[in-house]
Amino acid sequence: MINKPDKNAKLRIAGLLSIISKNRSNRDACLMLATELARISRFDHAIKYFLKANDLKEDYISLYNIGSLYYKKGEYKKAILALERSKKQKPDYIMSSLVTGLSYSRLNNIKAAVSNFINVLMIDPSNKTALAALSILYHNTGNLSDSYRLMKRLSDKYPADEKLITIKSDILYYSGDAVKSVQEIKDLKNRSEKFKRYDEYIKSVPVDICNDRYGSLEDKVAKLESEDAEDSDNLMKLSLVHLFSGNTDSAIDYLFKARGQKEMINSSF
């Protein structure tokens, strides 16, 4: 999405264009103009002026900027070419390795992606993006133990990050440890302010207002629990009625059971 430049941005861009028209060798003006254009998502024009600056004098930052803009455009091969040159100039600049890894992963070159993420972690062992990306790559290639080890390291360091906890729960689930997977979500529910607010709201709903001509919530729970325990639709209904009765832990349990049944059915076809 292209951002519309405000009045000040337009004035800055016009001023920089004027400077460059008078002196095409003004590298600083080219860099400043490229940065302004990137800020308003004019990626093609930004790349043009970063390339001009780079022709005047090549450096790892301008190469990184070119590569990162190609990455944003989805042109991953071009991104890699610029980023690899940036890495050669300054191997310890982790952003170049990080975006190179992301570019290779987009091209499904897992070996190259892993190598770059490991390179990042050798310099910055706590890098959140590299740890998460490497964990997901390990998970997708069947290396579940290393995937979980990295995700646990991340979730221990960032316990309030709900996305990381959800990924960790998924890794546990697909590793065959559904009990721990469910517990991660329950623990998150107790820590997360968003979950807590929702939990409190659900528990504040008077149970009697959920009653209808088919009976109370307790009647529905009893009826559903007496029916087919292997039916995923039935398990989903149980999850919902437990949710509306305020028993959110049981709702999570039945939701995961329903998920397991659905996946079992899909895998049999």
C-alpha positions in Angstrom: 0.0 0.0 0.0 1.4 3.4 -1.1 1.3 6.1 1.6 0.4 9.6 0.6 3.2 12.0 1.4 2.3 14.9 3.7 3.1 18.5 2.8 6.5 18.4 4.5 7.5 15.2 2.8 6.6 16.7 -0.6 8.7 19.7 0.1 11.7 17.6 1.2 11.4 15.4 -1.9 11.1 18.4 -4.2 14.1 20.0 -2.5 16.2 16.8 -2.8 15.3 16.4 -6.5 16.3 20.0 -7.1 19.7 19.4 -5.5 20.3 16.2 -7.5 19.3 17.9 -10.8 22.1 20.4 -10.1 24.7 17.9 -8.9 24.1 14.2 -9.9 27.2 13.2 -7.9 25.6 14.3 -4.6 25.5 10.9 -2.9 24.0 12.1 0.4 21.1 13.7 -1.5 20.4 10.5 -3.3 20.4 8.5 0.0 18.1 11.0 1.7 15.7 11.0 -1.3 15.7 7.2 -1.4 14.9 7.1 2.3 12.0 9.6 1.9 10.6 7.6 -1.0 10.9 4.3 0.9 9.0 5.9 3.8 6.0 6.6 1.6 6.2 3.1 0.0 7.5 4.3 -3.4 9.7 1.3 -3.5 10.7 1.3 -7.2 11.8 5.0 -7.0 13.5 4.4 -3.7 15.5 1.5 -5.2 16.5 3.7 -8.1 18.1 6.4 -5.9 19.7 3.8 -3.6 21.3 2.3 -6.7 22.4 5.8 -7.8 24.1 6.3 -4.4 25.6 2.9 -4.6 27.1 3.6 -8.0 28.8 6.7 -6.6 30.1 4.7 -3.6 29.1 1.2 -2.6 28.5 0.5 1.1 26.8 -2.3 3.1 24.0 -0.1 4.3 22.8 1.0 0.9 23.1 -2.6 -0.4 21.0 -3.8 2.6 18.4 -1.1 1.9 18.2 -2.2 -1.7 17.9 -5.8 -0.7 15.2 -5.1 1.9 13.1 -3.1 -0.6 13.3 -5.9 -3.1 12.2 -8.3 -0.3 9.2 -6.1 0.4 8.4 -6.2 -3.3 8.5 -10.0 -3.3 11.5 -10.0 -5.6 13.5 -12.4 -3.5 16.3 -13.4 -5.9 17.2 -9.7 -6.5 17.0 -9.2 -2.7 19.5 -12.0 -2.2 22.0 -10.6 -4.7 22.1 -7.2 -3.0 22.1 -8.7 0.5 24.9 -11.2 -0.2 27.1 -8.2 -1.4 26.2 -6.4 1.8 27.2 -9.4 3.9 30.6 -9.6 2.2 31.3 -6.0 3.0 30.2 -6.3 6.7 29.7 -9.9 7.8 28.7 -9.0 11.4 25.8 -6.7 10.2 23.0 -9.1 11.3 20.2 -7.4 9.4 21.7 -8.5 6.1 21.9 -12.1 7.2 18.4 -12.0 8.7 16.7 -10.7 5.5 18.8 -13.0 3.4 17.5 -15.9 5.5 13.9 -14.7 5.1 14.4 -14.4 1.3 15.8 -17.9 1.0 13.0 -19.3 3.1 10.5 -17.6 0.7 12.2 -19.4 -2.2 12.0 -22.6 -0.2 15.8 -22.9 -0.1 15.7 -24.3 3.5 19.4 -25.1 3.8 20.5 -21.5 2.9 17.8 -20.0 5.1 18.9 -22.1 8.1 22.5 -21.1 7.5 21.7 -17.4 7.5 19.6 -17.6 10.7 22.3 -19.6 12.5 24.8 -16.9 11.4 22.5 -14.3 13.0 22.3 -16.3 16.2 26.1 -16.7 16.4 26.3 -12.9 16.7 23.0 -12.2 18.6 21.9 -15.4 20.4 18.6 -13.8 21.6 17.5 -12.5 18.2 13.7 -13.0 18.2 13.1 -13.1 14.5 15.9 -15.6 13.8 14.9 -17.9 16.7 11.3 -17.9 15.6 12.1 -18.4 11.9 14.6 -21.2 12.6 12.1 -22.9 15.0 9.4 -22.8 12.3 11.8 -24.1 9.6 12.9 -27.0 11.9 9.2 -27.8 12.6 8.3 -27.8 8.9 11.1 -30.1 8.0 10.3 -32.6 10.8 13.0 -31.6 13.3 10.5 -31.3 16.1 12.9 -31.5 19.1 15.1 -28.6 17.9 12.0 -26.7 16.9 10.5 -27.0 20.4 13.9 -26.3 22.1 14.2 -23.0 20.2 10.5 -22.0 20.7 10.8 -22.8 24.5 13.9 -20.5 24.6 11.9 -17.8 23.0 8.7 -18.2 25.1 10.8 -18.2 28.3 12.4 -14.9 27.2 9.2 -13.3 25.9 6.4 -14.8 28.1 3.9 -12.1 27.2 4.2 -12.7 23.4 0.9 -14.5 22.5 1.9 -15.4 19.0 5.0 -17.2 20.2 3.0 -19.1 22.8 0.5 -20.1 20.2 3.2 -21.4 17.8 4.8 -23.3 20.8 1.4 -24.9 21.5 1.1 -25.9 17.8 4.6 -27.5 17.8 3.7 -29.5 20.9 0.4 -30.5 19.4 2.0 -31.8 16.1 4.8 -33.4 18.2 2.1 -35.6 19.7 2.0 -33.9 23.1 -1.6 -32.7 23.0 -1.8 -32.4 26.8 1.1 -29.9 27.0 -0.2 -28.1 24.0 -3.6 -27.5 25.7 -1.9 -26.5 28.9 0.1 -23.8 27.0 -3.1 -22.2 25.8 -4.6 -22.4 29.3 -1.6 -20.8 30.9 -1.7 -18.1 28.2 -5.4 -17.5 29.1 -4.4 -16.9 32.7 -1.5 -14.5 31.8 -2.9 -12.6 28.8 -4.8 -9.4 29.6 -7.0 -9.9 26.5 -7.8 -13.5 27.5 -8.5 -12.4 31.1 -10.9 -9.7 30.0 -12.7 -12.1 27.7 -12.8 -14.8 30.4 -14.2 -12.3 33.0 -16.8 -11.2 30.5 -17.9 -14.7 29.7 -18.1 -15.6 33.4 -20.2 -12.4 34.0 -22.9 -13.6 31.6 -25.9 -14.9 33.6 -26.3 -18.5 32.7 -30.1 -18.3 32.7 -30.1 -15.8 29.8 -28.6 -18.6 27.7 -31.5 -20.9 28.4 -34.0 -21.5 25.6 -36.9 -23.9 24.8 -34.3 -26.7 24.4 -33.2 -26.4 28.0 -30.5 -24.8 30.2 -26.8 -24.9 29.4 -26.5 -27.6 32.0 -29.1 -29.7 30.1 -27.2 -29.1 26.8 -23.8 -30.2 28.4 -25.4 -33.3 29.8 -27.0 -34.2 26.5 -23.9 -33.6 24.4 -21.7 -35.5 26.8 -24.0 -38.5 26.5 -23.6 -38.5 22.7 -20.8 -39.7 20.4 -17.5 -38.6 22.1 -15.7 -39.1 18.8 -17.8 -36.8 16.7 -16.0 -33.5 16.0 -19.2 -31.5 15.5 -20.4 -32.7 18.9 -17.1 -31.8 20.5 -17.3 -28.3 19.0 -20.8 -27.9 20.4 -19.5 -29.0 23.8 -16.7 -26.5 23.6 -19.2 -23.7 22.9 -21.6 -24.6 25.7 -18.7 -24.8 28.2 -17.5 -21.5 27.0 -20.9 -19.8 27.6 -21.2 -21.5 31.0 -18.0 -19.7 32.0 -15.9 -22.9 32.1 -13.2 -21.7 29.6 -10.7 -24.4 30.5 -13.1 -27.2 29.5 -14.0 -25.2 26.4 -10.3 -25.3 25.4 -10.1 -29.0 26.1 -13.1 -29.9 23.9 -11.8 -27.5 21.2 -8.5 -29.4 21.0 -10.3 -32.7 21.0 -12.5 -31.6 18.1 -9.4 -30.4 16.2 -7.8 -33.8 16.7 -10.9 -35.7 15.4 -11.1 -33.5 12.3 -7.4 -34.0 11.5 -7.8 -37.8 12.0 -10.8 -37.8 9.6 -8.9 -35.7 7.0 -5.8 -37.9 7.1 -7.9 -41.0 6.4 -8.9 -39.7 3.0 
